[in-house]
């Protein structure tokens, strides 16, 4: 069920009988028709084990299951919203950036140390996003939140993209990321993490960057 962008901070979704959607609690702004909102205790399509994994990972942002027949407008905190369409690939995104997503998508958790070993774990600390991230896989749409709008940057083989860790929002496709620095350790003294480190993304896919270094 695709999202319709009402404006840069509000999206509308059509809820059809027999289908479901998951949204962050408190994200519903208005709705029309016969629509129900219930706390999600199954952890999305990932099931109970996915839910347990996210709780261990501190990635258990409360979700609502949205069902019925009607339309729902979503928004939260006045944040800018970016709609990402998945066609069988996997989206990697922090749980607190998720506004709403199709119930057809499978939700899971990934340990950041598996992408770059120890530096993958350091990446989580530098970005302030922790050691785990949420994954959404399959065919469907995802609405994510960001500060100041979002830029989509293609990642192609042989042309790595470097981004500020604090401006990173999400990425999808066959993309690997690692923490890198163009500065020596002496140069890094007195500098903020955004100046000292960059996320290097390589492979084939896309990375989404917000126009701000501010966290949600």
C-alpha positions as CSV (number, residue, x, y, z in Angstrom):
1,X,0.0,0.0,0.0
2,X,1.9,3.1,-1.2
3,X,2.1,6.3,0.8
4,X,0.9,9.6,-0.7
5,X,2.9,12.6,0.4
6,X,0.5,15.3,1.6
7,X,3.5,17.6,2.3
8,X,7.1,17.2,3.5
9,X,5.9,16.3,7.0
10,X,2.7,14.3,6.5
11,X,2.0,11.2,4.5
12,X,-1.3,9.4,3.8
13,X,-1.8,5.6,3.5
14,X,-4.7,3.6,2.2
15,X,-5.7,0.8,4.5
16,X,-7.6,-2.0,2.7
17,X,-9.4,-5.0,4.2
18,X,-7.1,-8.0,4.8
19,X,-4.0,-5.8,4.8
20,X,-2.1,-4.3,7.7
21,X,0.4,-1.6,8.4
22,X,2.7,-0.9,11.3
23,X,3.3,2.6,12.6
24,X,5.2,4.3,15.5
25,X,2.9,4.9,18.4
26,X,1.6,8.5,18.4
27,X,2.2,8.9,14.6
28,X,-1.5,8.9,13.6
29,X,-2.7,12.4,12.9
30,X,-6.1,11.7,11.4
31,X,-8.0,9.0,9.7
32,X,-11.2,8.3,7.7
33,X,-13.2,5.1,7.6
34,X,-13.2,2.0,9.8
35,X,-9.7,1.8,11.0
36,X,-8.3,0.1,14.2
37,X,-5.0,0.8,16.0
38,X,-3.7,-1.9,18.4
39,X,-0.4,-2.3,20.2
40,X,1.9,-4.6,18.3
41,X,3.0,-7.5,20.5
42,X,4.2,-9.9,17.7
43,X,7.2,-7.8,16.5
44,X,5.9,-7.3,13.0
45,X,6.3,-10.0,10.3
46,X,9.5,-11.1,12.1
47,X,7.4,-12.7,14.9
48,X,8.2,-13.2,18.5
49,X,11.9,-13.9,18.1
50,X,12.4,-10.7,16.1
51,X,10.7,-8.8,18.9
52,X,13.0,-10.4,21.5
53,X,16.0,-9.6,19.4
54,X,15.0,-5.9,19.2
55,X,14.5,-5.7,22.9
56,X,17.9,-7.1,23.6
57,X,19.3,-4.7,21.0
58,X,17.4,-1.8,22.6
59,X,15.6,-1.4,19.2
60,X,12.1,-1.9,20.6
61,X,10.4,1.3,19.5
62,X,6.7,0.8,20.3
63,X,4.6,0.0,17.2
64,X,0.9,0.0,16.4
65,X,-0.8,-2.4,14.1
66,X,-3.1,-0.5,11.7
67,X,-6.0,-2.5,10.1
68,X,-9.4,-1.9,8.6
69,X,-10.8,0.0,5.6
70,X,-10.0,3.7,5.2
71,X,-7.1,6.2,5.0
72,X,-4.7,7.3,7.7
73,X,-2.5,10.4,7.8
74,X,0.9,9.9,9.6
75,X,3.4,12.4,11.0
76,X,5.5,12.9,14.1
77,X,7.2,15.8,15.8
78,X,7.1,17.9,12.7
79,X,10.0,15.8,11.2
80,X,10.5,15.6,7.4
81,X,9.4,12.3,5.9
82,X,11.0,10.3,3.2
83,X,9.1,7.4,1.5
84,X,11.4,4.5,0.4
85,X,10.1,1.8,-1.9
86,X,11.6,-1.7,-1.5
87,X,11.6,-4.2,-4.3
88,X,12.8,-7.4,-2.5
89,X,15.9,-5.8,-1.0
90,X,16.7,-4.9,2.6
91,X,16.5,-1.5,4.3
92,X,18.8,-0.7,7.2
93,X,17.4,2.0,9.5
94,X,17.3,3.1,13.1
95,X,14.1,2.1,14.8
96,X,13.3,5.6,16.1
97,X,13.4,6.9,12.5
98,X,10.5,4.5,11.4
99,X,7.2,6.3,11.0
100,X,5.2,3.6,9.3
101,X,5.7,0.7,6.9
102,X,3.8,-2.0,5.0
103,X,2.9,-5.1,6.9
104,X,4.2,-7.2,4.1
105,X,7.8,-6.3,5.1
106,X,9.8,-8.6,7.4
107,X,11.3,-6.8,10.3
108,X,14.6,-7.9,12.0
109,X,17.7,-6.7,13.8
110,X,21.3,-6.6,12.7
111,X,24.4,-6.4,14.9
112,X,26.5,-3.5,13.5
113,X,29.7,-5.3,14.5
114,X,29.1,-7.7,11.7
115,X,29.7,-4.9,9.2
116,X,33.3,-3.9,9.8
117,X,34.1,-5.9,12.9
118,X,35.2,-3.7,15.8
119,X,35.0,-0.6,13.7
120,X,31.3,-1.5,13.0
121,X,30.8,-1.3,16.8
122,X,32.7,2.0,17.0
123,X,30.4,3.3,14.2
124,X,27.4,2.7,16.4
125,X,28.9,4.7,19.2
126,X,30.1,7.6,17.0
127,X,26.6,8.0,15.4
128,X,24.9,7.6,18.8
129,X,22.7,4.9,17.2
130,X,23.9,2.0,19.3
131,X,25.3,-1.3,18.3
132,X,22.3,-2.7,16.5
133,X,20.1,-1.5,13.6
134,X,16.6,-2.4,12.4
135,X,16.2,-4.2,9.0
136,X,13.1,-4.3,6.8
137,X,13.0,-6.8,3.9
138,X,10.6,-7.5,1.1
139,X,8.3,-5.7,-1.2
140,X,6.6,-2.6,0.1
141,X,6.9,1.0,1.3
142,X,8.6,2.5,4.3
143,X,8.2,6.1,5.6
144,X,11.2,7.3,7.6
145,X,11.7,10.5,9.5
146,X,14.6,13.0,9.3
147,X,15.7,16.6,10.1
148,X,15.7,19.1,7.3
149,X,14.8,16.8,4.4
150,X,16.5,13.8,2.9
151,X,18.9,13.3,0.0
152,X,19.1,9.9,-1.8
153,X,22.7,9.2,-3.0
154,X,23.3,6.2,-5.3
155,X,26.0,3.8,-4.3
156,X,27.6,2.1,-7.3
157,X,30.5,-0.5,-7.6
158,X,33.8,1.3,-7.6
159,X,32.4,4.6,-6.4
160,X,32.1,4.6,-2.6
161,X,30.1,7.3,-0.9
162,X,31.3,9.0,2.3
163,X,28.8,10.6,4.6
164,X,28.8,12.3,8.0
165,X,27.8,9.6,10.5
166,X,25.4,12.0,12.3
167,X,23.7,12.8,9.0
168,X,23.1,9.2,8.0
169,X,19.5,8.1,7.9
170,X,19.3,4.7,6.2
171,X,20.6,2.6,3.3
172,X,19.4,-0.3,1.2
173,X,20.7,-2.7,-1.3
174,X,24.0,-4.7,-1.4
175,X,25.9,-2.1,0.5
176,X,28.6,-2.5,3.1
177,X,29.6,0.3,5.5
178,X,32.7,1.0,7.5
179,X,33.9,3.8,9.6
180,X,36.9,5.7,8.2
181,X,38.8,8.9,8.9
182,X,40.8,11.2,6.6
183,X,42.5,12.8,9.7
184,X,45.4,11.7,11.8
185,X,44.8,11.1,15.5
186,X,46.6,14.4,16.3
187,X,44.3,16.3,13.9
188,X,41.2,14.7,15.6
189,X,41.9,16.2,19.0
190,X,39.3,18.9,19.8
191,X,37.2,18.0,16.7
192,X,33.6,16.7,16.8
193,X,32.9,13.1,15.7
194,X,31.2,14.4,12.5
195,X,34.5,16.1,11.5
196,X,36.8,13.3,12.5
197,X,34.9,10.3,11.1
198,X,33.0,9.4,7.9
199,X,30.9,6.5,7.0
200,X,32.2,4.8,3.8
201,X,29.5,3.0,1.9
202,X,30.4,0.7,-1.0
203,X,28.7,-1.8,-3.2
204,X,25.4,-1.3,-5.0
205,X,22.3,0.5,-3.6
206,X,21.5,3.8,-2.1
207,X,22.2,5.8,1.1
208,X,19.8,8.4,2.6
209,X,21.3,11.5,4.2
210,X,19.5,14.2,6.2
211,X,20.2,17.9,5.8
212,X,21.2,18.2,9.4
213,X,23.5,16.6,12.0
214,X,20.8,16.6,14.6
215,X,19.3,13.4,16.0
216,X,15.6,12.8,16.3
